[in-house]
Amino acid sequence: MPAPERSNRAYRNIARVVRPILLAITDRDWRGTEHLRHDGGFIAAANHMTNVDPLTFAHFLYDNGIAPKILAKSSLFTVPVVGGLLRASGQIPVYRNTVEAGKSLAAAIDAIAAGECVAVFPEGTLTREPDLWPMAGKTGVARLALTTRAPVVPIAQWGPQDLLGRYSAVLKPFPRKKVTVVAGPPVDLSDLYDRPQDSAVLREATERVMAAITALLEDVRGEQAPAERFVWRRPPGEGR
């Protein structure tokens, strides 16, 4: 399979190691790839259930010709080896609750302007919803979308949680797990573009993205999500 045009050498080297592993331990059901953009920058926004999600998310995009720039928590960039790989492949650190928080948004804006796909988990952390439905999202995806006016492609994943439980550190690769990843049409935010980015507008844009992801996941699971979206607030001092 040819590597995505925008992947650099480090990205391709990582893929040479990670892709064969994912191919060996997953049966993939990928849908909606026609909604992915190849002629300009866009935002790919997915639900987040387990720490293996970024790999299955990136696998879906990479094998469909896109090398995403994933917004990842800044602490990962300090981990030996892992941090070096993230930096070399051009991933974007997220500085939460610090004076450097604006750097993440600026870097993502620049990436989209350069024609890249910026991949985000709008919830900002693993969902705390008891049945793994998407919870309320953070407004970062809205700020990025409304500032750049780039398409936001909602993506739902189901199955990665069988590889690695939500809070587990034990990977369960065998037997092979079915991983379903579905992309939907871009979320329409056009009526919000010229409005001030106040809290009401940001919440509205964020909820539209989360609703689109949830609708895709309902179809995958064959179930209906709770009528009221779960809201989680990080306790003081708690990590991801």
C-alpha contacts under 8 A as a table, 3 or more apart, distances in Angstrom:
res1	aa1	res2	aa2	distance
1	M	63	D	7.77
3	A	7	S	6.81
3	A	12	R	6.76
3	A	62	Y	7.60
3	A	63	D	7.85
3	A	65	G	6.87
4	P	7	S	5.46
4	P	62	Y	6.58
4	P	63	D	7.84
4	P	64	N	7.91
4	P	65	G	4.46
4	P	66	I	5.39
4	P	67	A	5.96
5	E	65	G	7.22
5	E	66	I	7.67
5	E	67	A	7.98
6	R	66	I	7.29
6	R	67	A	6.21
6	R	116	E	7.76
7	S	10	A	7.99
7	S	11	Y	5.62
7	S	12	R	6.34
7	S	66	I	7.91
7	S	67	A	5.46
7	S	89	S	7.84
8	N	11	Y	5.23
8	N	12	R	6.27
8	N	89	S	6.68
9	R	12	R	5.12
9	R	13	N	6.12
9	R	89	S	7.88
10	A	13	N	5.08
10	A	14	I	6.19
10	A	85	L	7.22
10	A	88	A	5.85
10	A	89	S	5.31
11	Y	14	I	5.23
11	Y	15	A	6.22
11	Y	67	A	7.83
11	Y	88	A	7.53
11	Y	89	S	4.82
12	R	15	A	4.99
12	R	16	R	6.20
13	N	16	R	5.10
13	N	17	V	6.77
14	I	17	V	5.40
14	I	18	V	6.14
14	I	85	L	7.81
15	A	18	V	5.06
15	A	19	R	5.31
16	R	19	R	5.94
16	R	20	P	6.99
17	V	20	P	6.33
17	V	21	I	7.13
18	V	21	I	5.35
18	V	22	L	6.36
19	R	22	L	5.15
19	R	23	L	6.00
19	R	59	H	7.06
20	P	23	L	4.99
20	P	24	A	6.10
21	I	24	A	5.13
21	I	25	I	6.35
22	L	25	I	5.30
22	L	26	T	5.84
22	L	56	T	7.73
22	L	59	H	7.97
23	L	26	T	5.67
23	L	27	D	7.40
24	A	176	R	7.34
25	I	173	P	5.31
25	I	174	F	6.47
25	I	175	P	7.35
25	I	176	R	4.61
25	I	177	K	6.36
26	T	173	P	7.86
26	T	176	R	4.99
26	T	177	K	4.77
26	T	178	K	5.60
26	T	179	V	6.26
27	D	176	R	6.45
27	D	177	K	5.91
27	D	178	K	4.55
27	D	179	V	6.06
28	R	178	K	5.88
28	R	179	V	5.07
28	R	180	T	5.98
28	R	181	V	7.79
29	D	178	K	7.23
29	D	179	V	6.16
29	D	180	T	4.59
29	D	181	V	6.38
30	W	33	T	7.43
30	W	60	F	7.24
30	W	180	T	5.82
30	W	181	V	5.00
30	W	182	V	5.84
31	R	180	T	7.97
31	R	181	V	6.43
31	R	182	V	4.69
31	R	183	A	6.33
32	G	35	H	5.84
32	G	36	L	7.82
32	G	182	V	5.54
32	G	183	A	4.58
32	G	184	G	5.87
33	T	36	L	5.52
33	T	64	N	7.23
33	T	182	V	7.65
33	T	183	A	6.20
34	E	37	R	7.91
35	H	153	V	7.09
35	H	183	A	6.47
35	H	184	G	6.21
35	H	185	P	5.51
35	H	186	P	7.26
36	L	153	V	7.10
36	L	183	A	7.49
37	R	40	G	6.57
37	R	41	G	7.49
37	R	42	F	6.86
38	H	41	G	7.95
38	H	65	G	7.85
38	H	66	I	7.52
39	D	115	G	7.48
40	G	112	I	7.73
40	G	114	A	7.94
40	G	115	G	4.46
40	G	116	E	6.83
41	G	111	A	7.53
41	G	112	I	4.45
41	G	113	A	6.36
41	G	114	A	6.83
41	G	115	G	3.81
41	G	116	E	4.60
41	G	117	C	5.36
41	G	118	V	7.73
41	G	150	A	6.55
41	G	151	P	7.88
42	F	112	I	6.19
42	F	115	G	7.47
42	F	116	E	6.72
42	F	117	C	4.98
42	F	118	V	6.43
42	F	150	A	5.12
42	F	151	P	5.10
42	F	152	V	6.20
42	F	153	V	7.51
43	I	112	I	7.85
43	I	117	C	5.68
43	I	118	V	4.94
43	I	119	A	5.84
43	I	120	V	7.27
43	I	145	A	7.44
43	I	150	A	6.71
43	I	151	P	6.11
43	I	152	V	4.69
43	I	153	V	6.11
44	A	117	C	6.80
44	A	118	V	6.19
44	A	119	A	4.65
44	A	120	V	6.19
44	A	152	V	5.93
44	A	153	V	4.93
44	A	154	P	6.17
44	A	155	I	6.83
45	A	119	A	5.97
45	A	120	V	4.96
45	A	121	F	5.71
45	A	122	P	6.48
45	A	141	V	7.93
45	A	152	V	6.79
45	A	153	V	6.13
45	A	154	P	5.02
45	A	155	I	5.79
45	A	209	V	7.69
45	A	213	I	7.85
46	A	57	F	7.77
46	A	119	A	7.86
46	A	120	V	6.54
46	A	121	F	5.26
46	A	122	P	7.06
46	A	154	P	6.07
46	A	155	I	4.61
46	A	156	A	5.56
46	A	157	Q	7.12
46	A	213	I	6.70
47	N	121	F	5.96
47	N	122	P	7.29
47	N	123	E	7.18
47	N	127	T	7.97
47	N	134	P	5.91
47	N	155	I	7.13
47	N	156	A	5.85
47	N	157	Q	6.54
47	N	213	I	6.83
48	H	51	N	8.00
48	H	53	D	6.37
48	H	121	F	6.14
48	H	123	E	7.06
48	H	125	T	6.83
48	H	126	L	5.17
48	H	127	T	6.03
48	H	134	P	7.33
48	H	157	Q	7.98
49	M	53	D	6.85
49	M	126	L	5.07
49	M	127	T	5.57
49	M	132	L	6.25
49	M	160	P	7.72
49	M	161	Q	6.41
49	M	166	R	5.87
50	T	53	D	5.59
50	T	126	L	6.12
50	T	160	P	6.92
50	T	161	Q	5.73
50	T	164	L	6.46
50	T	165	G	6.18
50	T	166	R	4.47
50	T	167	Y	7.15
51	N	54	P	6.90
51	N	126	L	7.64
51	N	164	L	7.29
51	N	166	R	7.11
52	V	55	L	5.61
52	V	56	T	6.76
52	V	160	P	6.44
52	V	161	Q	7.78
52	V	163	L	7.61
52	V	164	L	6.47
53	D	56	T	5.28
53	D	57	F	5.86
53	D	157	Q	7.92
53	D	160	P	6.11
54	P	57	F	5.04
54	P	58	A	5.92
54	P	70	I	8.00
55	L	58	A	5.14
55	L	59	H	5.95
56	T	59	H	4.94
56	T	60	F	6.26
56	T	160	P	7.12
56	T	179	V	7.89
57	F	60	F	5.37
57	F	61	L	6.54
57	F	157	Q	7.65
57	F	181	V	7.61
58	A	61	L	5.13
58	A	62	Y	5.79
58	A	67	A	7.49
58	A	68	P	6.65
59	H	62	Y	5.10
59	H	63	D	5.96
60	F	63	D	5.62
60	F	64	N	6.43
60	F	181	V	7.11
61	L	64	N	5.15
61	L	65	G	6.57
61	L	66	I	5.12
61	L	67	A	6.62
61	L	68	P	6.91
62	Y	65	G	5.29
62	Y	66	I	4.68
62	Y	67	A	5.13
62	Y	68	P	7.25
63	D	66	I	7.12
66	I	117	C	7.14
67	A	116	E	7.94
67	A	117	C	7.14
68	P	116	E	6.98
68	P	117	C	4.98
68	P	118	V	5.66
68	P	119	A	5.86
69	K	90	G	6.37
69	K	91	Q	4.86
69	K	92	I	6.41
69	K	111	A	7.78
69	K	116	E	7.17
69	K	117	C	6.11
69	K	118	V	4.78
69	K	119	A	5.86
70	I	91	Q	5.25
70	I	92	I	5.98
70	I	118	V	5.84
70	I	119	A	4.60
70	I	120	V	6.16
71	L	91	Q	6.49
71	L	92	I	4.83
71	L	93	P	5.86
71	L	94	V	6.11
71	L	104	S	7.78
71	L	118	V	7.25
71	L	119	A	6.31
71	L	120	V	5.63
71	L	121	F	7.83
72	A	76	L	7.26
72	A	91	Q	7.18
72	A	92	I	6.12
72	A	93	P	5.13
72	A	94	V	5.64
73	K	76	L	5.96
73	K	77	F	7.73
73	K	93	P	5.55
73	K	94	V	4.74
73	K	95	Y	6.69
73	K	96	R	7.66
74	S	77	F	5.46
74	S	78	T	7.40
74	S	93	P	4.57
74	S	94	V	5.06
74	S	95	Y	5.53
74	S	96	R	7.92
75	S	78	T	5.48
75	S	79	V	7.12
76	L	79	V	5.38
76	L	82	V	6.90
76	L	83	G	5.80
77	F	82	V	6.75
77	F	83	G	3.68
77	F	84	G	6.95
77	F	86	L	6.61
77	F	87	R	7.20
77	F	93	P	7.12
78	T	82	V	7.85
78	T	83	G	5.32
79	V	82	V	5.53
79	V	83	G	5.09
80	P	83	G	5.84
80	P	84	G	6.97
81	V	84	G	5.13
81	V	85	L	6.22
82	V	85	L	5.17
82	V	86	L	6.20
83	G	86	L	5.12
83	G	87	R	6.20
84	G	87	R	5.21
84	G	88	A	6.00
85	L	88	A	5.08
85	L	89	S	6.07
86	L	89	S	5.37
86	L	90	G	6.29
86	L	91	Q	5.31
86	L	92	I	7.98
87	R	90	G	5.18
87	R	91	Q	5.91
87	R	92	I	7.81
88	A	91	Q	7.82
92	I	104	S	6.60
92	I	107	A	6.92
92	I	108	A	7.17
93	P	104	S	6.21
94	V	101	A	6.80
94	V	103	K	7.91
94	V	104	S	5.26
95	Y	98	T	6.10
95	Y	100	E	5.91
95	Y	101	A	4.66
95	Y	102	G	7.93
95	Y	103	K	7.59
95	Y	104	S	6.68
96	R	100	E	7.95
96	R	101	A	5.68
97	N	101	A	6.48
98	T	101	A	5.46
99	V	102	G	7.40
100	E	103	K	5.55
100	E	104	S	7.77
101	A	104	S	5.96
101	A	105	L	7.50
102	G	105	L	5.37
102	G	106	A	6.27
103	K	106	A	5.07
103	K	107	A	6.03
104	S	107	A	5.19
104	S	108	A	6.15
105	L	108	A	5.11
105	L	109	I	6.09
105	L	140	G	7.78
105	L	144	L	6.65
106	A	109	I	5.10
106	A	110	D	6.21
107	A	110	D	5.13
107	A	111	A	6.20
108	A	111	A	5.02
108	A	112	I	6.27
108	A	118	V	6.53
108	A	144	L	7.44
109	I	112	I	5.27
109	I	113	A	6.18
109	I	144	L	6.74
109	I	147	T	7.85
109	I	148	T	6.51
110	D	113	A	5.05
110	D	114	A	6.24
111	A	114	A	5.08
111	A	115	G	6.56
111	A	116	E	5.30
111	A	117	C	7.45
111	A	118	V	7.06
112	I	115	G	5.05
112	I	116	E	4.90
112	I	117	C	6.38
112	I	118	V	6.70
112	I	148	T	7.50
112	I	150	A	7.48
113	A	116	E	7.30
113	A	148	T	7.74
120	V	141	V	7.29
121	F	124	G	5.70
121	F	125	T	7.37
122	P	137	G	5.02
122	P	138	K	5.69
122	P	139	T	7.48
122	P	140	G	7.05
122	P	141	V	5.87
122	P	206	T	7.83
122	P	210	M	7.64
123	E	126	L	7.19
123	E	127	T	6.90
123	E	134	P	7.45
123	E	135	M	6.56
123	E	136	A	6.31
123	E	137	G	4.07
123	E	138	K	5.54
124	G	137	G	6.99
124	G	138	K	6.29
125	T	240	R	6.24
126	L	166	R	7.30
126	L	240	R	7.77
127	T	132	L	6.25
127	T	133	W	7.17
127	T	134	P	6.11
127	T	135	M	5.85
128	R	132	L	7.05
128	R	135	M	7.07
128	R	230	F	7.80
128	R	232	W	6.78
129	E	132	L	5.23
129	E	133	W	5.77
129	E	134	P	6.92
129	E	135	M	6.05
129	E	230	F	5.89
130	P	133	W	7.57
133	W	214	T	7.23
133	W	225	A	6.55
134	P	210	M	7.08
134	P	213	I	7.75
134	P	214	T	6.30
134	P	229	R	7.67
134	P	230	F	7.71
135	M	210	M	7.92
135	M	229	R	5.68
135	M	230	F	4.74
135	M	231	V	5.97
135	M	232	W	7.46
136	A	207	E	7.34
136	A	210	M	7.19
136	A	229	R	5.98
136	A	230	F	5.96
136	A	231	V	5.28
136	A	232	W	7.41
137	G	206	T	6.23
137	G	207	E	7.03
137	G	210	M	6.58
138	K	141	V	7.11
138	K	206	T	6.99
139	T	142	A	5.14
139	T	143	R	6.34
139	T	202	L	5.84
139	T	203	R	6.40
139	T	206	T	5.73
140	G	143	R	5.17
140	G	144	L	6.25
141	V	144	L	5.16
141	V	145	A	6.04
141	V	206	T	6.62
142	A	145	A	5.06
142	A	146	L	5.89
142	A	202	L	5.54
142	A	203	R	7.68
142	A	205	A	5.45
142	A	206	T	5.28
143	R	146	L	5.37
143	R	147	T	5.90
143	R	197	Q	7.51
143	R	202	L	6.78
144	L	147	T	5.31
144	L	148	T	6.07
144	L	149	R	7.96
145	A	148	T	5.41
145	A	149	R	5.26
145	A	150	A	5.72
145	A	151	P	7.23
145	A	152	V	6.83
146	L	149	R	5.10
146	L	150	A	7.71
146	L	189	L	7.67
146	L	192	L	7.32
146	L	193	Y	5.61
146	L	197	Q	7.90
147	T	193	Y	7.87
149	R	190	S	7.90
149	R	193	Y	7.06
151	P	186	P	5.68
151	P	187	V	7.13
152	V	186	P	5.08
152	V	187	V	5.64
152	V	209	V	7.67
153	V	183	A	6.67
153	V	184	G	6.20
153	V	185	P	6.06
153	V	186	P	4.44
153	V	187	V	6.46
154	P	183	A	5.80
154	P	184	G	5.48
154	P	185	P	7.10
154	P	186	P	6.62
154	P	187	V	7.09
154	P	209	V	6.61
154	P	212	A	6.10
154	P	213	I	5.21
155	I	181	V	6.87
155	I	182	V	5.49
155	I	183	A	4.35
155	I	184	G	6.30
155	I	213	I	5.78
155	I	216	L	7.35
156	A	180	T	7.98
156	A	181	V	5.68
156	A	182	V	5.30
156	A	183	A	6.60
156	A	213	I	5.51
156	A	214	T	7.30
156	A	216	L	5.83
156	A	217	L	5.35
157	Q	160	P	7.31
157	Q	179	V	7.25
157	Q	180	T	5.68
157	Q	181	V	4.55
157	Q	182	V	6.64
157	Q	217	L	7.04
158	W	161	Q	7.23
158	W	179	V	5.93
158	W	180	T	5.24
158	W	181	V	6.64
158	W	217	L	7.37
158	W	220	V	7.38
158	W	221	R	7.68
159	G	162	D	5.47
159	G	163	L	7.24
159	G	177	K	6.84
159	G	178	K	5.79
159	G	179	V	4.35
159	G	180	T	6.16
160	P	163	L	5.19
160	P	164	L	6.49
160	P	177	K	7.83
160	P	179	V	5.99
161	Q	164	L	5.07
161	Q	165	G	4.92
161	Q	166	R	6.27
162	D	165	G	6.19
162	D	172	K	7.21
162	D	177	K	6.68
163	L	171	L	5.71
163	L	172	K	4.93
163	L	173	P	5.75
163	L	177	K	6.64
164	L	168	S	6.14
164	L	169	A	7.10
164	L	170	V	6.38
164	L	171	L	4.95
164	L	172	K	6.23
165	G	168	S	4.79
165	G	169	A	7.64
165	G	170	V	7.74
165	G	171	L	7.92
168	S	171	L	7.78
172	K	175	P	7.91
173	P	176	R	6.07
173	P	177	K	7.12
174	F	177	K	7.17
180	T	220	V	7.57
182	V	216	L	6.96
183	A	216	L	7.79
184	G	212	A	7.69
184	G	213	I	7.99
184	G	216	L	7.09
187	V	208	R	7.01
187	V	209	V	6.30
187	V	212	A	7.05
188	D	191	D	7.85
189	L	192	L	5.55
189	L	193	Y	6.83
189	L	205	A	6.54
190	S	193	Y	5.42
191	D	194	D	7.25
191	D	195	R	7.97
192	L	195	R	5.37
192	L	201	V	6.91
192	L	205	A	7.59
195	R	201	V	7.45
196	P	201	V	7.33
197	Q	200	A	7.93
197	Q	201	V	5.79
197	Q	202	L	6.10
198	D	201	V	5.50
198	D	202	L	6.21
199	S	202	L	5.12
199	S	203	R	5.98
200	A	203	R	5.20
200	A	204	E	6.13
201	V	204	E	5.06
201	V	205	A	6.18
202	L	205	A	5.23
202	L	206	T	6.07
203	R	206	T	5.07
203	R	207	E	6.03
204	E	207	E	5.21
204	E	208	R	6.27
205	A	208	R	5.22
205	A	209	V	6.50
206	T	209	V	5.26
206	T	210	M	6.30
207	E	210	M	4.96
207	E	211	A	5.87
208	R	211	A	5.08
208	R	212	A	6.22
209	V	212	A	5.22
209	V	213	I	6.37
210	M	213	I	5.13
210	M	214	T	6.05
211	A	214	T	5.01
211	A	215	A	6.08
212	A	215	A	5.19
212	A	216	L	6.43
213	I	216	L	5.28
213	I	217	L	6.30
214	T	217	L	4.98
214	T	218	E	6.08
214	T	225	A	7.25
215	A	218	E	5.08
215	A	219	D	6.46
216	L	219	D	5.25
216	L	220	V	6.41
217	L	220	V	4.96
217	L	221	R	6.02
218	E	221	R	5.22
218	E	222	G	5.61
218	E	223	E	5.23
218	E	224	Q	5.50
218	E	225	A	6.44
219	D	222	G	5.10
219	D	223	E	7.01
226	P	229	R	6.62
234	R	238	E	6.55
235	P	238	E	5.61
